[in-house]
Amino acid sequence: MESQKLEIQINELADKIDVPLGLIPKINEANDYAKPFIDVGVGDIFYYVIRECGVEYERILYKDKDELLYRIFKDITFEMVANDELKNRNNHQDFRIILFKKQEELMRLLDDHWGGLIKSENDKYME
């Protein structure tokens, strides 16, 4: 039941920013392609997992669904804007400026607080 609620919530958020289906992590559906997926544990426990060729590179425990959603969309929006920036690269400008600004805009569309969080994180890379 919890996994169905989470899937609905992820899909509703993804629709707000037109996330390509291939970027949305599967729930309780492991893969070996280094594509994130979500394991739903007992109660309010979630794992964000990245595995490739049978080796787990990340398995992060989240007890707060909002923190999990932030992580999911932080990764999704980064991939979206990185792909877009690469296609439209301006060699006379620091690509990070455009990339981080666009990621912040997308995150703010999902949740204003998330936009502020990602801005703070990305600002550290610009120092």
Secondary structure, 3 states (H helix, E strand, C coil): CHHHHHHHHHHHHHHHCCCCHHHCCEECCCCCECCCEEEECCCCCEEEEEEECCEEEEEEEECCHHHHHHHHHHHHHHHHHHHHHHHCCCCCCCHHHHHHHHHHHHHHHHCHHHHHHHHHHHHHHCC
